């Protein structure tokens, strides 16, 4: 499983760009570092007003040796459970604090194949 922050800057992320949301994101073996910008009025992210402001992390996940996989992502310690990624495998995640973590799980035909959790303690919430 490969998780990275290599998202094209031209990609529309619900009305924002990667550079609007974050800078210098690096995905290490067990943690993610970099800076998440404070965003307000992010109405494309959610219809829920309480989720339209804050810090948002954009990541891409790929599982090269698994065709037709289903990839879910979850902010552990967040307010929602796992969410299935679209075919582009790009996730936009609302991060409330750096004690949370991000968990990716990939499966094929309902069988769990890969799971990886990343610490967010090295992120800066500007």
DSSP file (Angstrom, degrees, kcal/mol; ACC not computed):
  #  RESIDUE AA STRUCTURE BP1 BP2  ACC     N-H-->O    O-->H-N    N-H-->O    O-->H-N    TCO  KAPPA ALPHA  PHI   PSI    X-CA   Y-CA   Z-CA
    1    1 A X              0   0    0      0, 0.0     2,-0.5     0, 0.0    62,-0.2   0.000 360.0 360.0 360.0 133.1    0.0    0.0    0.0
    2    2 A X  E     -A   62   0A   0     60,-3.5    60,-2.7     2,-0.0     2,-0.4  -0.969 360.0-177.5-120.0 122.3    1.3    3.4   -1.0
    3    3 A X  E     +A   61   0A   0     -2,-0.5     2,-0.3    58,-0.2    58,-0.2  -0.975  18.7 151.1-117.9 131.5    0.1    6.6    0.6
    4    4 A X  E     -A   60   0A   0     56,-2.6    56,-3.1    -2,-0.4    22,-0.1  -0.893  51.7-125.1-148.5 176.1    1.4    9.9   -0.5
    5    5 A X        +     0   0    0     -2,-0.3     2,-1.8    54,-0.2    20,-0.1   0.022  65.1 126.5-113.5  22.9    0.6   13.6   -1.0
    6    6 A X        +     0   0    0     54,-0.1     2,-0.4     2,-0.0    53,-0.1  -0.556  31.1 151.0 -85.4  76.6    1.4   13.7   -4.7
    7    7 A X        -     0   0    0     -2,-1.8    11,-0.1    51,-0.1    -2,-0.0  -0.916  54.3-104.8-109.8 131.9   -1.9   15.2   -5.8
    8    8 A X    >   -     0   0    0     -2,-0.4     3,-1.8     1,-0.2    10,-0.3  -0.301  23.6-135.2 -55.6 132.9   -2.0   17.3   -9.0
    9    9 A X  T 3  S+     0   0    0      1,-0.3     9,-0.3     8,-0.1    10,-0.2   0.713 103.6  60.8 -65.5 -18.1   -2.3   20.9   -8.0
   10   10 A X  T 3  S+     0   0    0      7,-0.1    -1,-0.3     2,-0.1     2,-0.2   0.561  77.1 115.1 -84.0  -8.0   -5.0   21.4  -10.7
   11   11 A X    <   -     0   0    0     -3,-1.8     2,-0.6     1,-0.1     7,-0.3  -0.447  69.0-128.7 -66.9 128.7   -7.3   18.8   -9.1
   12   12 A X        -     0   0    0     -2,-0.2     2,-0.8     5,-0.1     5,-0.2  -0.707  20.4-167.8 -80.7 116.7  -10.6   20.3   -7.8
   13   13 A X  B >  S-D   16   0B   0      3,-2.9     3,-0.6    -2,-0.6    31,-0.1  -0.648  72.0 -55.9-106.9  72.0  -11.0   19.3   -4.2
   14   14 A X  T 3  S-     0   0    0     -2,-0.8    30,-0.4     1,-0.2    31,-0.2   0.863 117.4 -36.5  59.0  38.4  -14.6   20.3   -3.6
   15   15 A X  T 3  S+     0   0    0      1,-0.4     2,-0.3    29,-0.1    -1,-0.2   0.456 126.4  87.3  96.3   1.3  -13.8   23.9   -4.7
   16   16 A X  B <   -D   13   0B   0     -3,-0.6    -3,-2.9    26,-0.1    -1,-0.4  -0.848  66.4-131.1-124.5 163.7  -10.3   24.2   -3.1
   17   17 A X     >  -     0   0    0     -2,-0.3     4,-1.5    -5,-0.2     3,-0.4  -0.700  29.9-106.9-108.5 166.6   -6.9   23.3   -4.4
   18   18 A X  H  > S+     0   0    0     -9,-0.3     4,-2.7    -7,-0.3     3,-0.4   0.918 121.7  52.4 -55.9 -44.9   -4.1   21.3   -2.7
   19   19 A X  H  4 S+     0   0    0      1,-0.2    -1,-0.2   -10,-0.2   -10,-0.0   0.763 104.0  57.3 -69.3 -23.9   -2.1   24.5   -2.1
   20   20 A X  H  4 S+     0   0    0     -3,-0.4    -1,-0.2     1,-0.1    -2,-0.2   0.894 117.1  34.3 -64.5 -39.1   -5.2   26.1   -0.5
   21   21 A X  H  < S+     0   0    0     -4,-1.5    16,-2.5    -3,-0.4    35,-0.4   0.825 123.6   4.0 -90.8 -35.5   -5.4   23.3    2.0
   22   22 A X  E  <  -E   36   0C   0     -4,-2.7     2,-0.3    14,-0.2    14,-0.2  -0.975  47.6-157.5-153.8 159.4   -1.8   22.2    2.8
   23   23 A X  E    S+E   35   0C   0     12,-2.4    12,-2.8    -2,-0.3    -4,-0.0  -0.997  73.6   4.9-140.9 144.6    1.9   22.7    2.3
   24   24 A X  E    S+     0   0C   0     -2,-0.3     2,-0.3    10,-0.2    -1,-0.1   0.770  72.6 176.3  62.0  31.3    5.0   20.5    2.6
   25   25 A X  E     -     0   0C   0      9,-0.1     2,-0.4   -20,-0.1     9,-0.2  -0.549   4.2-178.0 -74.4 127.5    3.1   17.3    3.4
   26   26 A X  E     -E   33   0C   0      7,-2.5     7,-2.5    -2,-0.3     2,-0.7  -0.995  17.4-149.3-127.4 128.0    5.4   14.3    3.7
   27   27 A X  E     -E   32   0C   0     -2,-0.4     5,-0.2     5,-0.2   -22,-0.1  -0.873  22.8-176.0 -98.6 113.3    4.1   10.8    4.4
   28   28 A X        -     0   0    0      3,-3.3   -25,-0.1    -2,-0.7    -1,-0.0  -0.150  45.6 -80.0 -92.1-168.3    6.7    8.8    6.3
   29   29 A X  S    S-     0   0    0      1,-0.2     3,-0.1    -2,-0.1    -2,-0.0   0.887 123.0  -0.4 -62.4 -40.2    6.6    5.1    7.4
   30   30 A X  S    S+     0   0    0      1,-0.1    89,-2.9    88,-0.1     2,-0.3   0.412 127.3  45.3-131.9  -1.9    4.3    5.7   10.3
   31   31 A X  E     - f   0 119C   0     87,-0.3    -3,-3.3    89,-0.1     2,-0.4  -0.950  60.5-134.6-145.8 163.5    3.6    9.4   10.4
   32   32 A X  E     -E   27   0C   0     87,-2.2    90,-0.5    -2,-0.3     2,-0.3  -0.969  24.6-176.4-120.3 133.5    2.6   12.4    8.3
   33   33 A X  E     +Ef  26 122C   0     -7,-2.5    -7,-2.5    -2,-0.4     2,-0.3  -0.827  30.7  77.6-125.9 166.4    4.2   15.8    8.6
   34   34 A X  E    S- f   0 123C   0     88,-1.0    90,-2.6    -2,-0.3     2,-0.4  -0.848  74.1 -58.3 130.2-166.3    3.7   19.2    7.1
   35   35 A X  E     -Ef  23 124C   0    -12,-2.8   -12,-2.4    -2,-0.3     2,-0.5  -0.954  30.4-158.0-123.1 132.0    1.3   22.1    7.5
   36   36 A X  E     -Ef  22 125C   0     88,-2.9    90,-2.4    -2,-0.4   -14,-0.2  -0.932  23.3-133.9-104.7 126.7   -2.4   22.3    7.2
   37   37 A X        -     0   0    0    -16,-2.5     2,-0.6    -2,-0.5    19,-0.5  -0.475  21.3-109.6 -78.5 149.1   -3.8   25.7    6.5
   38   38 A X  E     -B   55   0A   0     -2,-0.1     2,-0.4    17,-0.1    17,-0.2  -0.707  42.0-167.6 -79.4 120.4   -6.8   27.1    8.5
   39   39 A X  E     -B   54   0A   0     15,-3.3    15,-2.8    -2,-0.6     2,-0.3  -0.882   9.5-170.8-114.5 139.3   -9.7   27.1    6.0
   40   40 A X        +     0   0    0     -2,-0.4    13,-0.2    13,-0.2     3,-0.1  -0.929  66.8  23.0-124.2 154.5  -13.1   28.8    6.5
   41   41 A X        +     0   0    0     -2,-0.3     2,-1.9     1,-0.2     3,-0.2   0.830  64.7 161.5  65.6  34.8  -16.2   28.6    4.3
   42   42 A X    >>  +     0   0    0     10,-3.4     3,-1.1     1,-0.2     4,-0.9  -0.479   5.8 158.3 -86.4  67.5  -15.3   25.3    2.8
   43   43 A X  T 34  +     0   0    0     -2,-1.9    -1,-0.2     1,-0.3   -28,-0.1   0.745  64.7  63.2 -67.4 -25.3  -18.9   24.6    1.7
   44   44 A X  T 34 S+     0   0    0    -30,-0.4    -1,-0.3    -3,-0.2   -29,-0.1   0.753  98.2  57.4 -70.3 -23.6  -17.9   22.1   -1.0
   45   45 A X  T <4 S-     0   0    0     -3,-1.1     2,-0.3     1,-0.3    -1,-0.2   0.901 123.2  -7.7 -73.1 -41.4  -16.5   19.8    1.7
   46   46 A X     <  -     0   0    0     -4,-0.9    -1,-0.3   -32,-0.1     5,-0.0  -0.997  44.6-139.4-156.8 148.6  -19.7   19.4    3.7
   47   47 A X  S    S+     0   0    0     -2,-0.3     2,-0.6    -3,-0.1    -1,-0.1   0.562  84.6  96.1 -81.5 -10.8  -23.2   20.8    3.9
   48   48 A X  S >  S-     0   0    0      1,-0.2     3,-2.1     3,-0.1     4,-0.2  -0.736  72.1-147.7 -83.4 116.6  -22.8   20.7    7.7
   49   49 A X  G >  S+     0   0    0     -2,-0.6     3,-1.5     1,-0.3     4,-0.2   0.830  95.5  60.7 -55.6 -35.8  -21.7   24.2    8.8
   50   50 A X  G 3  S+     0   0    0      1,-0.3    -1,-0.3     2,-0.1     3,-0.3   0.664 105.6  48.7 -69.3 -14.1  -19.6   22.8   11.7
   51   51 A X  G <  S+     0   0    0     -3,-2.1    -1,-0.3     1,-0.1    -2,-0.2   0.303  90.0  82.6-104.5   7.4  -17.5   20.9    9.1
   52   52 A X  S <  S+     0   0    0     -3,-1.5   -10,-3.4    -4,-0.2     2,-0.3   0.397  89.7  51.3 -94.2   2.2  -16.9   23.9    6.8
   53   53 A X  S    S+     0   0    0     -3,-0.3     2,-0.3   -13,-0.2   -13,-0.2  -0.984  80.7  55.2-136.8 148.8  -14.0   25.4    8.7
   54   54 A X  E    S-B   39   0A   0    -15,-2.8   -15,-3.3    -2,-0.3     2,-0.4  -0.972  86.0 -32.1 137.3-149.6  -10.8   23.9   10.1
   55   55 A X  E     -BC  38  95A   0     40,-0.7    40,-3.2    -2,-0.3     2,-0.4  -0.927  49.3-163.3-117.7 135.1   -7.8   22.0    8.8
   56   56 A X  E     - C   0  94A   0    -19,-0.5     2,-0.4    -2,-0.4   -19,-0.3  -0.969   5.3-156.1-128.1 132.0   -8.0   19.6    5.9
   57   57 A X  E     - C   0  93A   0     36,-2.9    36,-3.0    -2,-0.4     2,-0.5  -0.898   6.8-157.6-108.2 131.4   -5.4   16.9    4.9
   58   58 A X  E     + C   0  92A   0     -2,-0.4     2,-0.3    34,-0.2    34,-0.2  -0.944  21.1 165.4-112.8 123.7   -5.3   15.6    1.3
   59   59 A X  E     - C   0  91A   0     32,-2.1    32,-3.2    -2,-0.5     2,-0.4  -0.940  26.1-144.9-135.7 156.5   -3.8   12.2    0.6
   60   60 A X  E     -AC   4  90A   0    -56,-3.1   -56,-2.6    -2,-0.3     2,-0.4  -0.966  14.4-164.6-120.4 138.6   -3.6    9.7   -2.2
   61   61 A X  E     +A    3   0A   0     28,-2.2     2,-0.3    -2,-0.4   -58,-0.2  -0.979   9.2 175.5-126.3 137.7   -3.6    5.9   -1.6
   62   62 A X  E     -A    2   0A   0    -60,-2.7   -60,-3.5    -2,-0.4     2,-0.4  -0.995  20.9-164.0-140.4 145.5   -2.7    3.2   -4.1
   63   63 A X    >   -     0   0    0     -2,-0.3     3,-1.9   -62,-0.2     6,-0.1  -0.807  12.6-173.0-127.2  88.3   -2.3   -0.5   -3.9
   64   64 A X  T 3  S+     0   0    0     -2,-0.4    -1,-0.1     1,-0.3     0, 0.0   0.774  80.3  48.7 -58.6 -31.9   -0.4   -1.5   -7.1
   65   65 A X  T 3  S+     0   0    0      1,-0.1     2,-0.4     2,-0.0    -1,-0.3   0.216  99.7  75.6 -95.9  17.3   -0.7   -5.3   -6.7
   66   66 A X    X   -     0   0    0     -3,-1.9     3,-0.6    41,-0.0     2,-0.2  -0.934  66.1-158.1-132.4 109.2   -4.4   -5.3   -6.1
   67   67 A X  T 3  S+     0   0    0     -2,-0.4    -2,-0.0     1,-0.2    -3,-0.0  -0.585  75.5   9.1 -85.4 148.6   -6.8   -4.8   -9.0
   68   68 A X  T 3  S+     0   0    0     -2,-0.2    41,-0.4     1,-0.2    -1,-0.2   0.833  91.1 168.6  54.9  37.4  -10.4   -3.6   -8.4
   69   69 A X    <   -     0   0    0     -3,-0.6     2,-0.5    -6,-0.1    39,-0.2  -0.350  34.8-134.4 -78.2 159.9   -9.7   -2.9   -4.8
   70   70 A X  E     -G  107   0C   0     37,-3.2    37,-2.4    -2,-0.1     2,-0.5  -0.980  22.4-164.8-111.2 124.5  -11.9   -1.0   -2.3
   71   71 A X  E     -G  106   0C   0     -2,-0.5    14,-3.1    14,-0.3     2,-0.3  -0.943   5.6-173.5-115.0 128.1  -10.0    1.5   -0.3
   72   72 A X  E     -GH 105  84C   0     33,-3.0    33,-2.4    -2,-0.5     2,-0.4  -0.862   4.6-162.3-115.0 154.9  -11.4    3.1    2.9
   73   73 A X  E     -GH 104  83C   0     10,-2.2    10,-2.6    -2,-0.3     2,-0.4  -0.989   6.5-175.3-135.1 144.9  -10.0    5.9    5.0
   74   74 A X  E     -G  103   0C   0     29,-2.0    29,-2.9    -2,-0.4     2,-1.0  -0.999  26.5-136.8-141.6 135.6  -10.8    6.9    8.5
   75   75 A X  E >   -G  102   0C   0     -2,-0.4     3,-2.2     5,-0.3     2,-0.4  -0.836  32.4-139.3 -86.8 106.3   -9.8    9.7   10.8
   76   76 A X  E 3  S+G  101   0C   0     25,-2.2    25,-1.5    -2,-1.0     3,-0.1  -0.545  91.5  23.2 -70.9 124.3   -9.3    7.7   14.0
   77   77 A X  T 3  S+     0   0    0     -2,-0.4    -1,-0.3     1,-0.3    23,-0.1   0.479 104.4 118.9  92.7   5.6  -10.7   10.0   16.8
   78   78 A X  S <  S-     0   0    0     -3,-2.2    -1,-0.3     2,-0.3    17,-0.1  -0.154  77.8-105.9 -91.1-170.2  -12.9   11.8   14.2
   79   79 A X  S    S+     0   0    0     -3,-0.1     2,-0.3     2,-0.1    -3,-0.1   0.529  95.7  55.8 -99.0  -7.6  -16.6   12.1   14.0
   80   80 A X  S    S-     0   0    0     -5,-0.2    -5,-0.3     1,-0.1    -2,-0.3  -0.863  75.5-127.1-122.1 157.2  -17.2    9.7   11.1
   81   81 A X        -     0   0    0     -2,-0.3    -6,-0.3     1,-0.2    -1,-0.1  -0.013  61.3 -37.6 -83.0-163.2  -16.4    6.1   10.5
   82   82 A X        -     0   0    0     -8,-0.1     2,-0.4   -10,-0.1    -1,-0.2  -0.275  57.1-155.7 -61.3 143.6  -14.5    4.7    7.5
   83   83 A X  E     -H   73   0C   0    -10,-2.6   -10,-2.2    -3,-0.1     2,-0.4  -0.978  15.9-124.6-122.3 134.5  -15.3    6.3    4.1
   84   84 A X  E     -H   72   0C   0     -2,-0.4   -12,-0.3   -12,-0.2     2,-0.1  -0.645  28.6-128.4 -79.6 130.7  -14.8    4.5    0.8
   85   85 A X        -     0   0    0    -14,-3.1   -14,-0.3    -2,-0.4     6,-0.1  -0.467  19.0-115.4 -78.0 149.1  -12.6    6.4   -1.7
   86   86 A X    >   -     0   0    0      4,-0.4     3,-2.0    -2,-0.1    -1,-0.1  -0.120  46.7 -83.5 -68.7 177.9  -13.7    7.2   -5.2
   87   87 A X  T 3  S+     0   0    0      1,-0.3    -1,-0.1     2,-0.1    -2,-0.1   0.689 128.9  63.1 -63.5 -19.2  -11.7    5.6   -8.1
   88   88 A X  T 3  S-     0   0    0      2,-0.1    -1,-0.3     1,-0.0   -27,-0.1   0.626  98.0-140.4 -79.7 -11.2   -9.1    8.4   -8.0
   89   89 A X    <   +     0   0    0     -3,-2.0   -28,-2.2     1,-0.2     2,-0.5   0.760  51.7 141.8  59.3  29.3   -8.2    7.2   -4.4
   90   90 A X  E     -C   60   0A   0    -30,-0.2     2,-0.4   -32,-0.0    -4,-0.4  -0.880  33.3-162.3-102.5 131.6   -7.8   10.8   -3.2
   91   91 A X  E     -C   59   0A   0    -32,-3.2   -32,-2.1    -2,-0.5     2,-0.5  -0.932  12.6-163.1-115.4 136.2   -9.0   11.6    0.3
   92   92 A X  E     -C   58   0A   0     -2,-0.4     2,-0.4   -34,-0.2   -34,-0.2  -0.983  22.4-172.8-113.4 117.2   -9.8   15.0    1.8
   93   93 A X  E     -C   57   0A   0    -36,-3.0   -36,-2.9    -2,-0.5     2,-0.6  -0.922  23.7-134.5-119.4 132.8   -9.9   14.7    5.6
   94   94 A X  E     -C   56   0A   0     -2,-0.4     2,-0.6   -38,-0.2   -38,-0.2  -0.765  24.2-160.5 -85.5 121.5  -10.9   17.2    8.2
   95   95 A X  E     -C   55   0A   0    -40,-3.2   -40,-0.7    -2,-0.6     3,-0.1  -0.910  16.6-179.8-109.0 119.6   -8.3   17.1   11.0
   96   96 A X        -     0   0    0     -2,-0.6     2,-0.3     1,-0.3    -1,-0.1   0.835  69.1 -10.6 -86.3 -36.1   -9.4   18.5   14.4
   97   97 A X    >   -     0   0    0    -42,-0.1     3,-1.3     1,-0.0    -1,-0.3  -0.982  65.3-106.8-160.1 165.3   -6.1   17.9   16.2
   98   98 A X  T 3  S+     0   0    0     -2,-0.3    22,-0.4     1,-0.3    25,-0.1   0.405 105.8  75.7 -83.8   4.0   -2.8   16.1   15.9
   99   99 A X  T 3  S+     0   0    0     21,-0.1    -1,-0.3    20,-0.1    22,-0.1   0.585  82.8  87.8 -84.7 -10.3   -3.7   13.4   18.5
  100  100 A X    <   -     0   0    0     -3,-1.3    20,-1.1    20,-0.1     2,-0.3  -0.257  66.3-153.8 -74.2 171.2   -5.9   11.9   15.8
  101  101 A X  E     -GI  76 119C   0    -25,-1.5   -25,-2.2    18,-0.2     2,-0.5  -0.923  11.6-124.7-139.8 167.8   -4.5    9.4   13.2
  102  102 A X  E     -GI  75 118C   0     16,-2.3    16,-3.0    -2,-0.3     2,-0.5  -0.970  21.3-164.9-119.7 128.1   -5.4    8.3    9.7
  103  103 A X  E     -GI  74 117C   0    -29,-2.9   -29,-2.0    -2,-0.5     2,-0.4  -0.955   1.8-167.4-118.3 124.7   -6.1    4.7    8.9
  104  104 A X  E     -GI  73 116C   0     12,-3.0    12,-2.6    -2,-0.5     2,-0.4  -0.892   5.8-175.9-105.8 138.4   -6.2    3.3    5.3
  105  105 A X  E     -GI  72 115C   0    -33,-2.4   -33,-3.0    -2,-0.4     2,-0.4  -0.997   4.3-167.5-134.7 131.0   -7.6   -0.2    4.6
  106  106 A X  E     +GI  71 114C   0      8,-2.3     7,-2.4    -2,-0.4     8,-2.1  -0.955  13.8 167.1-118.6 136.7   -7.7   -1.9    1.2
  107  107 A X  E     -GI  70 112C   0    -37,-2.4   -37,-3.2    -2,-0.4     2,-0.4  -0.968  23.1-150.3-143.9 160.1   -9.6   -5.0    0.4
  108  108 A X  E >  S- I   0 111C   0      3,-1.5     3,-1.8    -2,-0.3   -39,-0.1  -0.999  83.2  -4.4-132.7 131.0  -10.7   -7.0   -2.6
  109  109 A X  T 3  S-     0   0    0     -2,-0.4    -1,-0.1   -41,-0.4     3,-0.1   0.834 129.2 -58.8  56.5  34.5  -13.9   -9.0   -2.7
  110  110 A X  T 3  S+     0   0    0      1,-0.2     2,-0.5   -40,-0.0    -1,-0.3   0.409 108.3 122.5  80.6  -3.6  -14.6   -8.2    1.0
  111  111 A X  E <   - I   0 108C   0     -3,-1.8    -3,-1.5     1,-0.0     2,-0.2  -0.825  66.2-122.9 -95.3 125.2  -11.3   -9.7    2.3
  112  112 A X  E     + I   0 107C   0     -2,-0.5    -5,-0.2    -5,-0.2     3,-0.1  -0.478  39.8 164.7 -66.6 129.4   -9.1   -7.3    4.2
  113  113 A X  E     +     0   0C   0     -7,-2.4     2,-0.3     1,-0.4    -6,-0.2   0.769  57.9  13.9-114.4 -45.5   -5.8   -7.2    2.5
  114  114 A X  E     + I   0 106C   0     -8,-2.1    -8,-2.3     2,-0.0    -1,-0.4  -0.978  54.3 176.9-136.3 147.0   -3.8   -4.2    3.7
  115  115 A X  E     + I   0 105C   0     -2,-0.3     2,-0.3   -10,-0.2   -10,-0.2  -0.965   4.8 173.4-149.2 136.9   -4.2   -1.8    6.6
  116  116 A X  E     - I   0 104C   0    -12,-2.6   -12,-3.0    -2,-0.3     2,-0.4  -0.990  12.5-160.2-147.2 133.4   -2.0    1.1    7.6
  117  117 A X  E     - I   0 103C   0     -2,-0.3     2,-0.4   -14,-0.2   -14,-0.2  -0.946   8.2-158.7-117.5 136.1   -2.4    3.8   10.3
  118  118 A X  E     - I   0 102C   0    -16,-3.0   -16,-2.3    -2,-0.4   -87,-0.3  -0.942  14.1-131.1-117.1 133.0   -0.4    7.1   10.3
  119  119 A X  E     -fI  31 101C   0    -89,-2.9   -87,-2.2    -2,-0.4   -18,-0.2  -0.491   8.1-160.0 -73.9 148.5    0.2    9.3   13.3
  120  120 A X  E >   +     0   0C   0    -20,-1.1     3,-2.0   -22,-0.4   -20,-0.1   0.206  60.4 110.2-113.0  12.5   -0.5   13.0   12.8
  121  121 A X  E 3  S+     0   0C   0      1,-0.3    -1,-0.1   -22,-0.1   -23,-0.1   0.705  75.6  56.7 -64.1 -18.9    1.6   14.3   15.7
  122  122 A X  E 3  S+f   33   0C   0    -90,-0.5   -88,-1.0    -3,-0.2    -1,-0.3   0.387  85.5 104.7 -93.8   4.3    4.1   15.8   13.3
  123  123 A X  E <   -f   34   0C   0     -3,-2.0     2,-0.5   -90,-0.3   -88,-0.2  -0.545  62.3-143.2 -80.8 150.2    1.5   18.0   11.5
  124  124 A X  E     -f   35   0C   0    -90,-2.6   -88,-2.9    -2,-0.2     2,-0.8  -0.973   4.8-153.9-111.4 126.0    1.3   21.7   12.1
  125  125 A X  E      f   36   0C   0     -2,-0.5   -88,-0.2   -90,-0.2   -90,-0.1  -0.870 360.0 360.0 -99.0 104.8   -2.2   23.2   12.2
  126  126 A X              0   0    0    -90,-2.4   -89,-0.1    -2,-0.8    -1,-0.1   0.485 360.0 360.0 -79.3 360.0   -1.7   26.8   11.2
